[in-house]
Amino acid sequence: MKNILALLIFVFFGVLGISQTTDQKESRKIGLVLSGGGAKGLAHIGALKVIEEAGVKIDYIGGTSMGAIVGALYASGYSAQELDSIFRVTDFSSLIQDNVPRGAKTFYEKEDSERYALGLPFTNFNVTFPQAISGGQNIYNELVRLLFHVKDIQDFKRLPIPFLCIATNVETGEQVLLDNGYLPEAIMASGTFPSLFEPTEIEGEILIDGGVVNNYPIDELKKIGANLIIGVDVQHGLATRESLSSATEILLQINNYRTVSDMKEKVEKTEIYIRPDIDDFSVIDFDKGSEIVESGEKAAYKKIIELQEIAKNQNASPIGKDAVSIADSLTINRLIIKGNDRYTRGYIKGKLRFNLAEKISFNKLKQGINNLSATGNFKTIRYELTSNGLGTDLILKLKEDPTKMFLKMSAHYDDLYKSAALINFTKKNFLLKDDVASFDFILGDHIRYNMQYYLDKGLYWSFGINSKFTDFDEEIDFELIRTNFNAPNDPNIREINLDVTDLTNQVYLQTVWREEFAITLGAEHKLLRYSTRTLNELIEESETAFVPTASERTFFENSSYFSTYGKITLDTYDDKYFPTKGIFFDSDFHLYLFSSDFNENFKEFSIGKARLGTVLPLFHNLSLQLEGEGGFKLGTSGITSFDFVLGGFGNDFVNNFIPFFGYDFLSLPGNSFVKAYGKLDYEFAPKNHFLFSANFANVADDLFRTGEWFAEPSFSGYGLGYGFESFLGPIQIYYSWTPEIDNSNFFFSIGYWF
């Protein structure tokens, strides 16, 4: 009897012990803490690869900043290997800098961005500075795409792995726990590094990087049930004076005073503490991602026995995540816009450039968001994609830039306009919603101005007004003037200094498709003057209409012209000055109806011209640009003021002056021309270009009527040059020559053309 009783007691306590051990095993909840650290956070991926290899099942994830981004992606279902693959092909430099592709800008915006070297907010006649370098738009776009498969999960506890992250309320300095909402927005807020990215607004709170208050959220994980912590710490320790070489490093140092102190206690709470050897990397060393990931692996392997023991005690099935299918398309059925007080729904929808209830690619959605960002009218553009049963709702949450006025500046030198300094005032919402007014005042060797008003109606016809005053002078062959303006023959004069003054006023309508194709219809007034001070004697015997004034200026042309015009433009070049890919087409047709007729020879006539080009990438950093160009005159009018004149180097010439290597400015005249142009561009170092150009042309009167446009080129020229992309704009130096004449030229251009 005693033996039976003893046996029962043994069995009872044995079962009880097994039950307690089993309960302990089942109650082990593994929490993974991933700290912030910028590019150093890529080490989290390496650590995750080892944690998976050991067979550990993660029950909770908490992260801050870069740790929040990696942690959220892992919590949403990505494996460590998938994360490694994603981050290896990610261009972090372009994501962080938020460079908006040129193709996302309207033609007005392209001109605007390729004219000014510096732009500053100008409010109440006070110059201010932007809050941040970047709006983080490209990063946000990528997070939305990668997390599309969990777009409808608002409670982060319902993710494949429950998740939380930390942000900081910039107004109170208090910690904000983010465990619900729209996941891309939450992790973007957690990683909003001050001064680098614009703050994020969520439910009325202005949030910045959570690392300011809590860069290692271990206590938050414990509160939701984690009782065994694996921590990966990639935080930036206190730096020496030699390392504090930038504003970013100094900001990190100030922030880390508190972080380093807090970590002493937090490390003690961490059962498996993984500290990668990343002291030689900075928070912006994304180009060293492979090395940083490897450092995470090495550090985690030092803990492999402990990790395997945890996996063994979990009695869990081997880790094997199903691959996440990254969506490449979606159907947006409904567009909901919030925060658009100064810009209409038509304007915003027009920028998005896609139709509702039609399947579109994520690239097209990204393009539409970039179009909005390129306007510069919004400080931040955040959006949510949520299912509505039939498709997807796009909820745009816009934060309009309160600054309406800007001061912009630029400087330029070239061989035609000479030195010039530009001061610009730009006013948005000048008269109406969706509009912008701009005025350039240009000082230098020649005073000029450029005034523009543009009412952007998105999908509908937009409206614009331009007024531009241009003035320059150039030494040209007197024979050109004598031939074109019936000037008296004087064998003693070989060259004269020709002054060109042009005042052009335009009103137009424009419709734009995908920011790259535009049709423009308008009306134009042009006051055109050609004059010289070289001929300083009264020409009493001449029967021409031009006569010197009291200031001894001789006018060859001094007329107002009134015309209607149409333009078709396609521009997919990725850069105006050093393109590496794309197609360009520009055509212009002017019908001149009336004139004040200074030379008394006006009859109705037309001028048409077109330019077609493409850029082909040949090899690494080597591209070939090929273009063809031509123009003609229709009508029997004796007006020669609008004839084509080839010669010189540059952009944005007035009227029908066409650049042509090998000849000086205003050298080859005719009322029609054809031109072929090619340029080899080798970028031998970042922003440094070796350039070789060649062009060929026929130019004469009535080329297309006589058929001579198809004949062997009469003129040719070549250019060998160097180009540099500076903060002032492109710097270009060319040595130019032609086999037709014993002459060569050097052409210089510094800064954006205007």
LONUMI-796837 format. One line per 3 residues: number of its first residue (from 1); their letters; for each residue z negated, y negated, x of C-alpha. Coordinates in Angstrom, 1 decimal. Example, Ala and Ser with C-alpha at 12.3 -4.5 7.8 and 13.67 -1.06 7.14 Angstrom:
2
1	AS	-7.8,4.5,12.3; -7.1,1.1,13.7
% end
This chain:
754
1	MKN	0.0,0.0,0.0; -0.9,-2.4,2.8; 2.4,-1.5,4.5
4	ILA	4.3,-2.4,1.4; 2.5,-5.7,1.0; 3.1,-6.6,4.6
7	LLI	6.8,-5.8,4.2; 7.1,-8.0,1.1; 5.4,-10.9,2.8
10	FVF	7.7,-10.6,5.8; 10.8,-10.5,3.6; 9.6,-13.5,1.6
13	FGV	8.9,-15.7,4.6; 12.2,-14.5,6.2; 14.2,-15.5,3.2
16	LGI	12.3,-18.8,3.0; 13.1,-19.4,6.7; 16.7,-18.6,6.3
19	SQT	16.9,-20.8,3.2; 15.3,-23.7,5.1; 17.6,-23.3,8.0
22	TDQ	20.6,-23.1,5.7; 19.4,-26.2,3.9; 19.1,-28.0,7.2
25	KES	22.6,-27.1,8.2; 24.0,-28.1,4.9; 22.1,-31.4,4.9
28	RKI	23.5,-32.4,8.3; 25.8,-35.3,7.5; 27.8,-36.6,10.5
31	GLV	28.3,-40.3,10.7; 30.9,-41.7,13.1; 30.4,-45.3,14.3
34	LSG	33.3,-47.1,15.9; 32.6,-50.4,17.6; 34.9,-53.4,17.9
37	GGA	36.5,-54.3,21.2; 40.1,-55.4,20.6; 42.6,-53.4,22.6
40	KGL	39.7,-51.4,24.0; 39.3,-49.9,20.5; 42.4,-47.7,21.2
43	AHI	39.9,-45.6,23.1; 38.6,-44.5,19.7; 41.8,-42.5,19.2
46	GAL	41.2,-40.6,22.4; 37.6,-39.8,21.4; 38.8,-38.7,17.9
49	KVI	41.2,-36.3,19.5; 38.4,-34.6,21.3; 36.1,-34.7,18.3
52	EEA	38.8,-32.9,16.3; 39.4,-30.4,19.1; 35.7,-29.6,19.1
55	GVK	35.9,-28.8,15.3; 33.5,-31.5,14.1; 33.9,-32.5,10.5
58	IDY	33.1,-36.2,10.0; 31.3,-37.0,6.8; 31.1,-40.8,7.0
61	IGG	32.8,-43.5,9.1; 31.6,-47.0,9.8; 33.4,-49.5,12.0
64	TSM	33.8,-53.1,12.9; 37.0,-55.0,14.0; 39.3,-52.6,15.9
67	GAI	36.8,-49.9,15.0; 37.3,-50.7,11.4; 41.1,-50.4,11.7
70	VGA	41.1,-47.1,13.5; 38.2,-45.8,11.3; 39.9,-46.8,8.0
73	LYA	43.2,-45.0,9.0; 41.3,-41.9,10.0; 39.2,-42.0,6.8
76	SGY	42.4,-42.3,4.7; 43.7,-39.0,6.0; 45.5,-39.6,9.3
79	SAQ	44.7,-37.2,12.1; 43.9,-38.4,15.6; 47.3,-37.2,16.9
82	ELD	49.1,-39.1,14.1; 47.1,-42.2,15.0; 48.1,-41.8,18.6
85	SIF	51.7,-41.5,17.7; 51.5,-44.6,15.4; 49.8,-46.8,18.0
88	RVT	52.1,-45.7,20.8; 55.2,-47.2,19.0; 53.5,-50.3,17.8
91	DFS	54.4,-53.6,19.4; 51.0,-55.3,19.4; 52.3,-58.4,21.1
94	SLI	54.7,-59.2,18.2; 52.1,-58.2,15.6; 49.4,-60.5,17.0
97	QDN	51.6,-63.5,17.8; 52.9,-63.5,14.2; 56.3,-64.5,15.3
100	VPR	58.4,-64.8,12.2; 61.9,-63.4,12.7; 64.6,-66.0,12.7
103	GAK	66.3,-64.1,9.9; 63.3,-64.8,7.6; 64.0,-68.6,7.8
106	TFY	66.3,-70.5,5.5; 69.0,-72.6,7.2; 66.9,-75.7,6.8
109	EKE	63.9,-73.9,8.4; 66.1,-72.5,11.2; 67.2,-76.1,12.1
112	DSE	63.6,-77.3,11.9; 62.2,-74.6,14.2; 65.0,-75.1,16.7
115	RYA	64.5,-78.8,17.1; 60.8,-79.5,17.8; 58.7,-78.5,20.8
118	LGL	55.4,-79.4,19.3; 54.2,-79.8,15.7; 50.7,-80.9,14.6
121	PFT	49.1,-81.5,11.2; 48.9,-85.2,10.5; 46.5,-86.0,7.7
124	NFN	45.4,-89.5,6.7; 47.1,-90.7,9.9; 44.9,-88.5,12.0
127	VTF	46.2,-85.7,14.2; 44.4,-82.4,13.7; 44.8,-79.0,15.2
130	PQA	45.3,-75.6,13.5; 42.3,-73.4,12.8; 43.9,-70.4,14.4
133	ISG	46.9,-69.3,16.5; 48.0,-66.7,13.9; 47.7,-65.9,10.3
136	GQN	47.7,-62.2,11.0; 50.6,-61.6,8.6; 52.4,-59.0,10.7
139	IYN	49.2,-57.0,11.2; 48.5,-57.1,7.4; 52.0,-56.1,6.5
142	ELV	51.7,-53.0,8.8; 48.2,-52.1,7.4; 49.6,-52.3,3.8
145	RLL	52.4,-49.9,4.7; 50.2,-47.4,6.6; 47.6,-47.3,3.8
148	FHV	50.0,-47.2,0.8; 49.0,-43.6,0.0; 45.4,-44.8,-0.8
151	KDI	46.3,-48.1,-2.4; 44.6,-47.2,-5.7; 41.2,-46.3,-4.2
154	QDF	39.0,-49.3,-4.7; 35.7,-47.5,-3.8; 35.8,-46.6,-0.2
157	KRL	33.4,-43.7,-0.8; 36.3,-42.0,-2.6; 38.5,-42.0,0.5
160	PIP	39.0,-38.5,2.1; 36.2,-39.6,4.4; 33.8,-42.2,2.9
163	FLC	34.1,-45.5,4.9; 32.6,-48.9,5.3; 33.1,-51.8,7.6
166	IAT	31.4,-55.1,8.5; 32.6,-58.7,8.3; 30.8,-62.1,8.8
169	NVE	30.5,-64.9,6.3; 31.6,-67.9,8.4; 29.6,-70.3,6.2
172	TGE	26.3,-68.6,6.3; 26.5,-66.4,9.4; 25.4,-63.5,7.4
175	QVL	26.7,-59.9,7.5; 29.0,-58.8,4.7; 29.2,-55.1,4.0
178	LDN	32.7,-54.1,2.8; 32.7,-50.7,1.1; 35.0,-51.5,-1.8
181	GYL	38.1,-53.5,-2.7; 41.6,-53.4,-1.3; 41.3,-51.5,2.0
184	PEA	43.9,-53.4,4.1; 42.3,-56.7,3.1; 38.8,-55.4,4.0
187	IMA	39.6,-54.1,7.5; 41.7,-57.3,8.1; 38.6,-59.3,7.4
190	SGT	36.5,-57.2,9.7; 39.0,-57.8,12.5; 39.6,-61.5,12.0
193	FPS	38.7,-62.8,15.5; 37.8,-66.5,15.4; 40.4,-68.9,16.6
196	LFE	43.0,-66.1,17.0; 43.4,-65.3,13.2; 43.0,-67.4,10.1
199	PTE	39.7,-66.5,8.2; 40.1,-64.1,5.3; 38.8,-65.0,1.8
202	IEG	37.5,-62.1,-0.4; 35.8,-62.9,-3.7; 35.1,-66.5,-2.7
205	EIL	33.6,-65.7,0.7; 35.3,-66.9,3.9; 35.1,-64.0,6.3
208	IDG	35.7,-63.5,10.0; 35.2,-60.7,12.6; 32.2,-58.5,11.8
211	GVV	31.5,-58.2,15.5; 29.8,-61.7,15.4; 26.8,-60.2,13.6
214	NNY	27.1,-56.4,13.8; 29.6,-54.7,16.1; 28.1,-51.2,15.8
217	PID	27.1,-50.5,12.1; 24.9,-47.5,12.7; 22.1,-48.5,10.3
220	ELK	24.6,-48.9,7.4; 25.9,-45.4,7.9; 22.3,-44.0,7.9
223	KIG	21.6,-45.8,4.6; 24.5,-44.0,2.8; 23.4,-40.5,4.1
226	ANL	24.5,-39.9,7.7; 21.7,-38.2,9.6; 23.5,-37.4,12.8
229	IIG	25.4,-40.1,14.5; 28.4,-39.9,16.9; 29.1,-43.3,18.3
232	VDV	32.0,-44.5,20.3; 31.1,-47.8,22.0; 34.0,-49.9,23.4
235	QHG	32.2,-53.2,23.3; 32.7,-55.9,25.9; 29.6,-56.2,28.1
238	LAT	28.4,-59.4,29.6; 31.0,-60.6,32.1; 30.6,-62.2,35.5
241	RES	31.6,-65.8,36.1; 34.8,-64.5,37.8; 35.9,-62.8,34.6
244	LSS	35.4,-65.8,32.4; 39.0,-67.1,32.9; 40.0,-67.8,29.3
247	ATE	38.8,-69.3,26.1; 38.9,-65.8,24.5; 36.6,-64.4,27.3
250	ILL	34.1,-67.2,26.9; 34.0,-66.7,23.1; 33.4,-63.0,23.6
253	QIN	30.6,-63.7,26.2; 28.8,-66.0,23.7; 29.1,-63.4,21.0
256	NYR	27.9,-60.6,23.2; 24.5,-62.2,24.0; 23.3,-60.8,20.7
259	TVS	25.4,-57.7,20.7; 24.2,-56.4,24.1; 20.6,-56.9,23.1
262	DMK	21.0,-55.1,19.8; 22.7,-52.1,21.4; 19.6,-51.1,23.4
265	EKV	18.0,-50.1,20.1; 21.2,-48.7,18.5; 22.0,-46.4,21.5
268	EKT	18.6,-44.7,21.0; 19.5,-44.0,17.4; 22.8,-42.4,18.4
271	EIY	22.7,-38.6,18.9; 26.1,-38.4,20.6; 26.8,-41.6,22.4
274	IRP	30.3,-41.9,23.9; 31.0,-44.9,26.2; 34.5,-44.9,27.6
277	DID	35.1,-46.4,31.1; 37.1,-49.4,30.0; 35.5,-52.2,32.1
280	DFS	38.9,-52.7,33.8; 40.6,-53.5,30.5; 40.5,-56.7,28.5
283	VID	40.5,-57.1,24.7; 44.2,-58.0,24.8; 45.5,-55.2,27.1
286	FDK	47.5,-53.5,24.3; 50.3,-52.9,26.7; 47.9,-50.5,28.5
289	GSE	47.3,-48.5,25.4; 48.0,-45.1,26.9; 45.5,-45.6,29.6
292	IVE	42.9,-46.8,27.2; 43.4,-43.8,24.8; 43.0,-41.5,27.8
295	SGE	39.8,-43.2,28.8; 38.4,-42.3,25.3; 39.4,-38.7,25.8
298	KAA	37.7,-38.4,29.2; 34.5,-39.9,27.9; 34.4,-37.7,24.8
301	YKK	35.1,-34.5,26.9; 31.8,-35.2,28.7; 30.1,-34.6,25.4
304	IIE	32.3,-31.6,24.4; 29.4,-29.0,24.6; 27.2,-31.1,22.2
307	LQE	30.2,-31.7,19.9; 31.0,-28.0,19.8; 27.3,-27.2,19.0
310	IAK	27.5,-29.7,16.1; 30.6,-28.0,14.8; 29.0,-24.6,15.1
313	NQN	26.0,-25.7,13.2; 28.2,-27.2,10.4; 29.7,-23.8,9.6
316	ASP	32.7,-25.7,8.5; 36.3,-24.5,8.4; 38.3,-25.6,11.5
319	IGK	39.6,-29.2,11.3; 43.1,-29.3,10.0; 44.2,-32.4,8.2
322	DAV	47.4,-32.4,6.2; 49.9,-34.8,7.6; 50.0,-38.2,5.9
325	SIA	53.5,-39.0,4.5; 54.1,-42.6,5.2; 56.1,-44.1,2.4
328	DSL	59.3,-45.9,3.2; 60.1,-47.3,-0.2; 58.6,-48.4,-3.5
331	TIN	59.4,-49.8,-6.9; 57.7,-53.1,-7.8; 57.7,-53.5,-11.6
334	RLI	55.5,-56.6,-11.9; 54.8,-59.6,-9.8; 51.5,-61.4,-10.2
337	IKG	51.0,-64.6,-8.2; 47.7,-66.3,-7.6; 46.9,-69.5,-5.8
340	NDR	50.3,-71.3,-6.2; 49.4,-74.8,-7.2; 52.1,-76.7,-5.3
343	YTR	54.9,-74.2,-5.3; 56.6,-72.8,-8.4; 57.0,-69.2,-9.3
346	GYI	60.8,-69.6,-9.0; 60.4,-70.8,-5.4; 58.1,-67.9,-4.4
349	KGK	60.1,-65.3,-6.2; 63.3,-66.7,-4.6; 61.8,-66.3,-1.2
352	LRF	60.9,-62.6,-1.8; 64.6,-61.9,-2.4; 64.3,-58.6,-4.3
355	NLA	64.6,-57.7,-7.9; 61.8,-56.2,-10.0; 62.1,-52.6,-11.3
358	EKI	64.4,-51.7,-8.5; 63.6,-49.3,-5.6; 63.2,-51.3,-2.4
361	SFN	62.2,-50.3,1.2; 59.0,-51.5,2.8; 61.2,-53.3,5.3
364	KLK	62.6,-55.4,2.4; 59.1,-56.1,1.1; 58.1,-57.1,4.6
367	QGI	61.2,-59.3,4.9; 60.3,-61.1,1.6; 56.7,-61.7,2.8
370	NNL	58.0,-63.0,6.1; 60.3,-65.4,4.2; 57.3,-66.8,2.5
373	SAT	55.4,-67.0,5.8; 58.4,-68.7,7.5; 58.1,-71.7,5.2
376	GNF	54.8,-72.7,6.8; 53.5,-73.6,3.4; 50.8,-70.9,3.3
379	KTI	47.8,-70.5,5.6; 47.5,-66.9,4.6; 49.5,-64.5,2.4
382	RYE	47.5,-61.5,1.2; 48.8,-59.1,-1.4; 47.8,-55.9,-3.1
385	LTS	50.0,-53.0,-4.2; 48.5,-51.1,-7.1; 49.9,-48.5,-9.4
388	NGL	50.7,-49.4,-13.0; 52.0,-46.1,-14.4; 55.7,-46.9,-14.2
391	GTD	55.7,-48.2,-10.6; 53.7,-50.7,-8.6; 52.2,-54.1,-9.2
394	LIL	52.6,-56.7,-6.4; 49.6,-59.0,-6.6; 50.3,-62.0,-4.3
397	KLK	47.1,-63.9,-3.3; 48.3,-67.1,-1.7; 46.3,-69.7,0.2
400	EDP	48.4,-72.8,0.4; 48.2,-75.0,3.5; 46.5,-78.2,2.3
403	TKM	48.2,-80.2,5.0; 51.2,-81.9,3.6; 52.2,-84.2,6.5
406	FLK	53.1,-83.2,10.1; 53.8,-85.0,13.3; 56.4,-83.3,15.5
409	MSA	57.8,-84.1,18.9; 60.5,-83.1,21.3; 62.3,-84.2,24.4
412	HYD	65.9,-83.6,25.6; 68.3,-84.3,28.3; 72.0,-83.5,28.5
415	DLY	75.2,-85.0,30.0; 76.4,-86.5,26.7; 73.5,-87.9,24.9
418	KSA	71.5,-88.4,28.1; 67.7,-88.7,27.9; 66.0,-88.7,24.5
421	ALI	62.5,-88.4,23.0; 62.1,-87.4,19.4; 59.3,-88.3,17.0
424	NFT	59.3,-86.7,13.6; 57.3,-87.2,10.4; 57.5,-84.4,7.9
427	KKN	56.1,-84.7,4.4; 55.9,-81.7,2.0; 55.7,-82.2,-1.8
430	FLL	57.2,-85.6,-1.1; 58.5,-86.2,-4.7; 58.3,-82.8,-6.4
433	KDD	56.9,-79.3,-6.0; 58.9,-77.2,-3.5; 60.4,-80.1,-1.6
436	VAS	60.1,-81.5,1.9; 61.2,-84.8,3.5; 61.7,-85.2,7.2
439	FDF	62.6,-88.2,9.4; 63.5,-88.0,13.1; 63.4,-91.2,15.2
442	ILG	65.1,-90.7,18.5; 64.6,-93.0,21.5; 66.3,-92.9,24.8
445	DHI	69.6,-93.9,26.3; 70.9,-94.0,22.7; 68.9,-94.7,19.6
448	RYN	69.5,-92.2,16.8; 67.9,-91.0,13.6; 68.1,-88.0,11.3
451	MQY	66.7,-88.1,7.7; 66.6,-85.0,5.5; 65.3,-84.2,2.0
454	YLD	65.4,-80.7,0.7; 64.4,-79.3,-2.7; 64.2,-75.6,-2.3
457	KGL	64.6,-73.8,-5.6; 64.6,-70.3,-4.2; 67.0,-68.1,-6.2
460	YWS	68.6,-71.1,-7.8; 70.8,-73.8,-6.4; 68.8,-76.0,-4.0
463	FGI	69.4,-79.7,-3.5; 69.6,-81.7,-0.3; 70.2,-85.2,1.0
466	NSK	71.0,-85.9,4.7; 71.4,-89.2,6.5; 72.2,-89.1,10.2
469	FTD	73.0,-91.8,12.8; 74.5,-90.7,16.1; 75.6,-92.8,19.0
472	FDE	76.8,-91.9,22.5; 79.3,-93.1,25.1; 81.6,-91.2,27.5
475	EID	84.1,-92.0,30.2; 87.4,-90.6,28.9; 91.1,-90.7,29.9
478	FEL	92.7,-93.9,28.5; 95.8,-91.9,27.7; 93.9,-90.1,25.0
481	IRT	93.0,-93.4,23.3; 96.5,-94.8,23.8; 98.1,-91.7,22.2
484	NFN	95.8,-91.3,19.3; 95.2,-95.0,18.4; 98.5,-96.6,19.4
487	APN	96.7,-98.7,22.0; 98.8,-100.8,24.3; 99.9,-99.2,27.5
490	DPN	98.3,-100.6,30.6; 99.1,-98.7,33.9; 96.0,-100.3,35.5
493	IRE	93.6,-98.6,33.2; 93.0,-94.9,33.9; 89.7,-94.4,32.1
496	INL	87.6,-96.3,29.6; 84.0,-96.0,28.4; 84.3,-94.9,24.8
499	DVT	81.4,-95.7,22.5; 81.1,-93.3,19.5; 79.0,-94.4,16.5
502	DLT	78.7,-92.1,13.5; 76.6,-92.7,10.3; 76.9,-89.7,7.9
505	NQV	75.3,-89.6,4.5; 75.5,-86.4,2.4; 74.2,-85.0,-0.9
508	YLQ	74.7,-81.3,-1.5; 73.8,-78.2,-3.5; 73.1,-75.0,-1.6
511	TVW	72.5,-71.4,-2.6; 71.0,-68.9,-0.1; 71.2,-65.1,-0.1
514	REE	68.6,-63.2,2.0; 68.0,-66.3,4.1; 71.1,-65.5,6.1
517	FAI	74.1,-66.4,3.9; 74.6,-69.8,2.4; 77.2,-71.6,0.2
520	TLG	77.0,-75.4,0.3; 78.9,-77.9,-1.9; 78.5,-81.6,-1.4
523	AEH	79.8,-85.1,-1.1; 79.8,-87.2,2.0; 80.1,-90.8,3.2
526	KLL	80.8,-91.4,6.8; 81.0,-94.6,8.8; 82.9,-93.9,12.0
529	RYS	83.4,-96.3,14.9; 85.2,-95.8,18.2; 85.0,-98.8,20.5
532	TRT	84.9,-99.9,24.1; 83.9,-102.9,26.2; 86.3,-101.9,28.9
535	LNE	89.2,-103.8,27.4; 87.7,-107.3,27.6; 90.8,-109.4,27.0
538	LIE	92.2,-110.3,23.6; 95.3,-108.2,22.8; 97.4,-110.8,21.1
541	ESE	100.7,-109.0,21.3; 99.4,-105.7,19.9; 100.3,-104.8,16.3
544	TAF	97.3,-102.5,16.0; 94.4,-103.4,13.7; 91.7,-103.3,16.4
547	VPT	90.7,-106.6,17.9; 87.8,-107.4,20.3; 84.9,-109.2,18.8
550	ASE	83.1,-112.1,20.3; 81.0,-109.6,22.3; 84.2,-108.4,23.9
553	RTF	84.1,-105.0,22.1; 87.4,-103.5,21.2; 87.4,-101.3,18.1
556	FEN	89.9,-98.4,17.7; 88.2,-97.1,14.5; 85.8,-98.8,12.2
559	SSY	86.2,-97.2,8.8; 84.1,-95.7,6.0; 85.4,-92.3,4.7
562	FST	84.5,-90.6,1.4; 84.9,-86.9,1.0; 83.9,-83.7,-0.7
565	YGK	83.2,-80.6,1.3; 82.2,-77.0,1.1; 80.6,-74.7,3.7
568	ITL	80.1,-70.9,3.9; 77.6,-69.8,6.6; 76.4,-66.4,7.7
571	DTY	73.9,-66.4,10.5; 72.0,-63.2,11.7; 71.7,-64.2,15.3
574	DDK	68.2,-63.5,16.5; 68.2,-66.7,18.6; 70.3,-69.8,18.6
577	YFP	70.5,-70.3,22.4; 70.1,-66.8,23.9; 71.0,-64.3,21.1
580	TKG	70.9,-60.6,21.8; 72.2,-59.3,18.5; 73.6,-60.4,15.2
583	IFF	76.7,-61.9,13.5; 77.6,-65.5,13.0; 80.2,-67.1,10.7
586	DSD	80.5,-70.8,9.8; 83.4,-72.4,7.9; 83.8,-76.0,6.8
589	FHL	86.4,-77.7,4.6; 86.4,-81.4,4.0; 88.8,-83.2,1.6
592	YLF	88.9,-86.9,2.5; 89.7,-88.9,-0.7; 89.0,-92.6,0.1
595	SSD	88.7,-94.8,3.1; 88.1,-98.5,3.9; 91.1,-97.9,6.2
598	FNE	90.5,-100.1,9.3; 93.8,-99.0,10.8; 95.7,-99.3,7.5
601	NFK	97.2,-95.8,7.8; 95.0,-93.7,5.4; 96.5,-91.0,3.2
604	EFS	94.5,-88.2,1.6; 94.0,-85.4,4.0; 91.8,-82.3,4.7
607	IGK	90.2,-80.8,7.7; 89.2,-77.1,7.9; 87.5,-75.2,10.6
610	ARL	85.8,-71.9,11.1; 83.8,-70.0,13.8; 83.2,-66.3,13.9
613	GTV	81.1,-64.5,16.4; 79.0,-61.4,17.2; 76.5,-60.4,19.9
616	LPL	76.5,-56.9,21.3; 73.6,-55.4,23.3; 75.3,-53.5,26.2
619	FHN	72.5,-52.3,28.4; 68.8,-53.1,28.8; 68.5,-56.9,28.8
622	LSL	72.3,-57.4,29.0; 74.2,-58.7,26.0; 77.8,-59.8,25.3
625	QLE	78.5,-62.7,22.9; 82.1,-62.9,21.6; 83.3,-65.8,19.4
628	GEG	86.5,-67.0,18.0; 87.0,-70.5,16.6; 89.7,-72.6,15.1
631	GFK	90.6,-75.7,13.1; 93.4,-77.5,11.4; 94.4,-80.7,9.6
634	LGT	96.3,-80.7,6.2; 98.2,-83.7,5.1; 100.5,-86.4,6.5
637	SGI	97.9,-89.1,7.1; 98.1,-90.9,10.4; 94.3,-90.8,10.8
640	TSF	93.4,-89.3,14.2; 89.7,-90.1,14.2; 88.9,-86.6,12.9
643	DFV	91.1,-84.7,15.3; 89.6,-81.9,17.4; 88.6,-82.8,20.9
646	LGG	87.6,-80.1,23.3; 85.5,-80.3,26.5; 81.9,-80.2,27.8
649	FGN	78.9,-78.1,27.2; 76.3,-78.2,24.4; 75.4,-77.8,20.8
652	DFV	75.3,-80.0,17.6; 78.2,-82.3,18.5; 79.2,-84.9,16.0
655	NNF	82.4,-84.5,13.9; 85.0,-82.3,15.5; 84.0,-82.4,19.1
658	IPF	84.1,-78.9,20.4; 82.4,-77.7,23.7; 84.7,-76.1,26.2
661	FGY	83.9,-75.0,29.8; 86.1,-76.1,32.6; 86.8,-79.6,31.2
664	DFL	84.6,-82.7,30.8; 83.6,-84.0,27.4; 86.4,-85.3,25.1
667	SLP	89.3,-84.1,27.3; 91.6,-82.0,25.1; 92.7,-83.6,21.8
670	GNS	94.8,-82.3,18.9; 94.7,-82.0,15.1; 94.5,-78.2,15.4
673	FVK	93.1,-75.7,17.9; 92.2,-72.1,18.5; 89.5,-71.0,20.9
676	AYG	88.1,-67.7,22.2; 84.7,-67.6,23.9; 82.7,-64.9,25.7
679	KLD	79.3,-65.0,27.3; 77.4,-62.3,29.3; 73.6,-62.9,29.2
682	YEF	71.4,-60.9,31.6; 67.6,-61.5,31.1; 66.6,-60.5,34.7
685	APK	63.0,-61.6,34.0; 61.1,-62.5,30.8; 62.7,-65.7,29.5
688	NHF	64.9,-66.1,32.5; 68.7,-65.6,32.0; 71.7,-65.3,34.2
691	LFS	74.7,-66.5,32.3; 78.5,-66.1,32.8; 80.8,-67.7,30.2
694	ANF	84.6,-67.8,29.8; 86.7,-69.6,27.2; 90.4,-69.9,26.4
697	ANV	92.2,-72.3,24.0; 95.3,-73.8,22.6; 94.9,-77.3,21.3
700	ADD	97.8,-79.6,20.0; 99.2,-81.1,16.9; 100.3,-78.7,14.1
703	LFR	99.6,-75.5,16.1; 99.6,-73.4,12.9; 102.8,-74.9,11.6
706	TGE	104.7,-74.3,14.8; 103.2,-70.9,15.4; 101.9,-71.9,18.9
709	WFA	98.4,-70.9,18.0; 99.4,-67.3,18.7; 100.9,-68.2,22.1
712	EPS	99.3,-67.6,25.5; 96.4,-69.9,26.0; 97.2,-73.2,27.6
715	FSG	93.7,-74.0,28.7; 90.9,-71.9,30.2; 87.5,-72.5,31.7
718	YGL	84.6,-70.6,33.2; 80.9,-71.2,33.6; 78.2,-69.7,35.8
721	GYG	74.7,-70.6,34.8; 71.0,-70.1,34.6; 68.9,-70.4,31.4
724	FES	65.1,-70.5,30.9; 63.1,-70.4,27.7; 60.6,-73.2,28.2
727	FLG	58.0,-74.7,25.9; 60.2,-77.7,25.6; 63.1,-75.5,24.5
730	PIQ	66.0,-73.9,26.5; 66.8,-75.2,29.9; 70.4,-74.5,31.0
733	IYY	72.3,-75.3,34.1; 76.0,-74.5,34.4; 78.6,-74.8,37.1
736	SWT	81.9,-75.0,35.3; 85.5,-74.8,36.5; 89.1,-74.3,35.4
739	PEI	92.2,-73.0,37.3; 94.4,-75.5,35.5; 93.1,-78.6,37.4
742	DNS	91.4,-79.1,40.7; 88.1,-80.1,39.2; 84.7,-78.7,38.4
745	NFF	81.6,-79.9,36.6; 77.9,-79.3,36.5; 76.3,-79.4,33.1
748	FSI	72.6,-79.8,32.5; 70.6,-79.4,29.3; 66.9,-79.5,29.0
751	GYW	65.1,-78.9,25.7; 66.2,-78.3,22.1; 69.4,-80.1,21.1
754	F	69.0,-82.8,18.4
% end
